[in-house]
């Protein structure tokens, strides 16, 4: 599927949320593949992803994910508009922010939690731009990146999901998010895609 003008974010669509933001680190590729492969090709909102990747080596994340999903996966580009059914990946060494009216901004501002891209930067920008219409998901990973971001999501009325300990290879990021008290649902990895789809389409978990 191409990102074309006939597939923009259509405000007339009936849906409960307007964007899904995912963050992952250690063993996050497996988690992202499982989630994206289970979502339908006509998923009615854009997905934005931060995965901690070393800028010292070429990243093949986009190519790998494209082989496992019917959605279009692409590197995020500064100034581009978000489209439904498209997955946008933060490039290595760039923070990914989402501005009002569904515009992407890339930044090389200082690292947060020693990483760039940062989940906190993404989630906080999504919270500001989409308020109660945003879903943030914290997946397997170390450290606490994403915890401040889920606080921002909840403050604006959005929904936060964290992967549970049993299915996380490294529970640091989900645990830090859960510890804030701002996570609405703690779910095993196999249930996250269905939860996202149900929330976006119906506003309910199931």
N, C-alpha and C positions, 0 to 999 in steps of 0.2 A: 504494500500500500504506500502510495506517495503522499508527502505532506503538501497538499495543494489547497488552493483557495476554496474548493468545494467541500473541505473537511475541517472548517474552523471550529472553535468552541462556540456552539450555538446556544445563546441564552434562552432560547425558546424550548430547549430540551427539558423534559421532566426528569429531574434528578435532585438528589438531596445534597450532594457535594459537588464542588467544581474542580478539585485538584487532589492528587494523592502524592505525597512526598515520602520517599523511602531512604533510609540510611543504613549502611552496613559496613563492616570492616572484616575481621578475621573470619574466614570461611564464608564470607558474604556472597561469593559467586554462586555457590550451591543454593543459598536461600533465595537469591534473586531469580535464578533459573526456575526454581519450584513455583514461585509466585507468578512470574510473568507468563510461564507456560500454561498456567491454569486460567488466565484471563481471556475473555473473548476478543476477537479481532475488532469488534465494534465497541470496545470499552468506551463509554461516553465522556471521559474526561482525560486530560493529559496526566502523565506520570513523570515526576522529576526525581532523579536519584543521585545521591552522593555515596560513593564508595571510596574508602581510603586506599589510594594506590600510590606507590612510589613514582615520582616524576623521573627517576633515574633510568627507567626502562620503558620501552614502548608498551602501550596499553592495547589489548585486544578485547577489552570488555564489551564494547559495542558489537563487534563481529560475533563473539561467542553468544551473547544474549539474542542476537537476531536469528541464530540458528535454532533457538529453543522457544520462540514465541511467534504468534501470528500478528502481533503488534509491530509497528515500525520502531526500531531503536536507533537513536542517532546521538552523536556528541552535541551537547548544547552549544549554541553559538551566540555571542554577544549581540543583543539587539533584536533577536528573532522572536516571533510570536508563537505562543503555545497553541497546539492543536490537539483535539481529542484523538484518542487511539494511538498517540505517539508517546514514546518513552525518551526522555532527555537525560543524558548522562553528563555529570560534571566532568570536564577535562582534568587530567592530572595537574596539580599545582594551581588550580583556579577555584575560588569560591563560586558557587552557583547561587544566584539570588533571583527571585521572581518578583517583578515589579507589578504595580497596578495595571489593569487591562491586559494581563497575561503576557508581559514582555520579560525576556530573559536578560539578566545582566551578569557578566563574568568579572571577577575582581581578583587581583593579587594583593589585596590588603593583608595585614599580618595574619599568621597562622592562629588558629583557635584550638586549644588543647593539643598544641604542637602539630596540627594537621591542616592541610589545605588541599582539597575542599573540606569544609566542616559541615556536619549535620546541623549544628546550632545555627550557623549562618543561614543555611537553607530554610530550616523550620521557622526561624524568626521572620524571615522575609515573606514566607508563605502565610504566616499568621497575620502579618500586617496587611498583606494584599487581599487575602481571601477570608479572613476572620472566621466566622462560624461555618464557612463552606469548605473548610480544609480538613484533610486527614493526614496525620503523620504516623509513620511506622518505623520503629527502631528494631533492627535485626541484630543478629550475632555480631559481636565485636568487642574489643577491649577498650579500657579507659571509660570516660563519662561523656564523650561527645554525643550530643542530642538531648541531654537532660535539661539544659536551659531552654532548648528549642521546644520541647513538649510543654514546658511551663508557659511559654508564649502562646502556643497553640490553644491550650486550655483557657488561658486568660481571655482570648478572643472568641471562645465558644466553640472551637473545633474539637475534633476527636483524635485521641492518641492511642496507638496500639503498640505493644511490645511483644517480642518473641519470648516464649517461656524458657526456663532454665533447662528443661529436659531436652529440648531440641536445639539449643544454642551451643555451638562449639566453644565459644567464649562468651560468658554471660555479663561481661563488664558493662557494655553499653545498655543492654536492656535493663540490667539491675539498677543502674544509675537513674535511668528514666523512671522505672517503677518507684524508686525511693522518693521521688519528688511528690508522689501522691496525685500526679496529674495524668496518669495512664488510665484510660477507660477500660481497656481489655488486654489481658495477658493471655496469649494464645500459642498453642503449638504450631510450628511452621506449616504443617499440612492444612491448617484451618484458616490461615491468614488471607489467602487469595479469595476464598469464598466470603469471608467477612468483609473484605474491601468491596467486592462486587455488590454484596447485599446492602451495605451502607450507602454506597454511591447511588444505587438504583432505587432503594426503598426507604433509606434512612434508618433501617433496623439491622441488627446483626444477623438475623436469620428470618 
